[in-house]
């Protein structure tokens, strides 16, 4: 798995969890969904995402570094 794919998966999981929590617990969980959306918008403009930095520190491979098995 590459950094790009991991970021997309992380964002999708957080959005789905926050929508479920908003449905069953409290509508205030939709703020988490809004935060994820704003973070994705910001990263599309600046090409910097905090999740990517964290994943790189965790040694998740970049797009060109993935080796076929």
C-alpha positions as a Markdown table, in Angstrom:
| # | Residue | x | y | z |
|---|---|---|---|---|
| 1 | Unk | 0.0 | 0.0 | 0.0 |
| 2 | Unk | 1.3 | 3.4 | -0.9 |
| 3 | Unk | 1.0 | 6.7 | 1.0 |
| 4 | Unk | -1.6 | 8.0 | -1.5 |
| 5 | Unk | -3.8 | 5.0 | -1.1 |
| 6 | Unk | -3.4 | 5.0 | 2.6 |
| 7 | Unk | -4.5 | 8.6 | 2.9 |
| 8 | Unk | -7.6 | 8.0 | 0.8 |
| 9 | Unk | -8.5 | 4.9 | 2.8 |
| 10 | Unk | -8.0 | 6.7 | 6.1 |
| 11 | Unk | -10.2 | 9.7 | 5.0 |
| 12 | Unk | -12.9 | 7.3 | 3.8 |
| 13 | Unk | -12.9 | 5.3 | 7.0 |
| 14 | Unk | -13.0 | 8.4 | 9.2 |
| 15 | Unk | -15.9 | 9.9 | 7.1 |
| 16 | Unk | -17.9 | 6.6 | 7.3 |
| 17 | Unk | -17.3 | 6.3 | 11.1 |
| 18 | Unk | -18.3 | 10.0 | 11.7 |
| 19 | Unk | -21.5 | 9.6 | 9.7 |
| 20 | Unk | -22.4 | 6.5 | 11.6 |
| 21 | Unk | -21.7 | 8.2 | 14.9 |
| 22 | Unk | -23.7 | 11.2 | 13.8 |
| 23 | Unk | -26.6 | 8.9 | 13.0 |
| 24 | Unk | -26.6 | 6.9 | 16.2 |
| 25 | Unk | -24.9 | 9.1 | 18.8 |
| 26 | Unk | -25.0 | 12.8 | 18.1 |
| 27 | Unk | -25.2 | 15.1 | 15.0 |
| 28 | Unk | -22.1 | 16.9 | 16.3 |
| 29 | Unk | -20.0 | 14.1 | 14.8 |
| 30 | Unk | -20.6 | 15.7 | 11.4 |
| 31 | Unk | -18.0 | 18.3 | 12.4 |
| 32 | Unk | -15.4 | 15.5 | 12.0 |
| 33 | Unk | -16.7 | 14.9 | 8.5 |
| 34 | Unk | -16.4 | 18.6 | 7.7 |
| 35 | Unk | -12.9 | 18.6 | 9.1 |
| 36 | Unk | -11.8 | 15.7 | 6.9 |
| 37 | Unk | -13.4 | 17.4 | 3.9 |
| 38 | Unk | -11.6 | 20.7 | 4.6 |
| 39 | Unk | -8.3 | 18.9 | 5.1 |
| 40 | Unk | -8.7 | 17.2 | 1.7 |
| 41 | Unk | -9.5 | 20.5 | 0.1 |
| 42 | Unk | -6.5 | 22.2 | 1.7 |
| 43 | Unk | -4.2 | 19.3 | 0.7 |
| 44 | Unk | -5.4 | 19.6 | -2.9 |
| 45 | Unk | -4.4 | 23.3 | -2.9 |
| 46 | Unk | -1.1 | 23.1 | -1.0 |
| 47 | Unk | 0.0 | 19.6 | -1.8 |
| 48 | Unk | 0.6 | 19.0 | 1.9 |
| 49 | Unk | -1.4 | 16.7 | 4.2 |
| 50 | Unk | -0.6 | 16.0 | 7.8 |
| 51 | Unk | -1.7 | 12.4 | 7.4 |
| 52 | Unk | 0.9 | 12.0 | 4.6 |
| 53 | Unk | 3.6 | 13.3 | 6.8 |
| 54 | Unk | 2.7 | 10.8 | 9.6 |
| 55 | Unk | 2.5 | 7.9 | 7.1 |
| 56 | Unk | 5.9 | 8.8 | 5.7 |
| 57 | Unk | 7.3 | 8.8 | 9.3 |
| 58 | Unk | 5.8 | 5.3 | 9.7 |
| 59 | Unk | 7.8 | 4.3 | 6.6 |
| 60 | Unk | 4.8 | 3.6 | 4.3 |
| 61 | Unk | 6.3 | 3.5 | 0.8 |
| 62 | Unk | 5.7 | 6.2 | -1.8 |
| 63 | Unk | 4.1 | 5.6 | -5.2 |
| 64 | Unk | 7.4 | 4.8 | -7.0 |
| 65 | Unk | 8.8 | 2.7 | -4.2 |
| 66 | Unk | 6.3 | -0.2 | -4.4 |
| 67 | Unk | 7.9 | -3.4 | -5.5 |
| 68 | Unk | 6.0 | -6.0 | -7.5 |
| 69 | Unk | 6.0 | -9.5 | -5.9 |
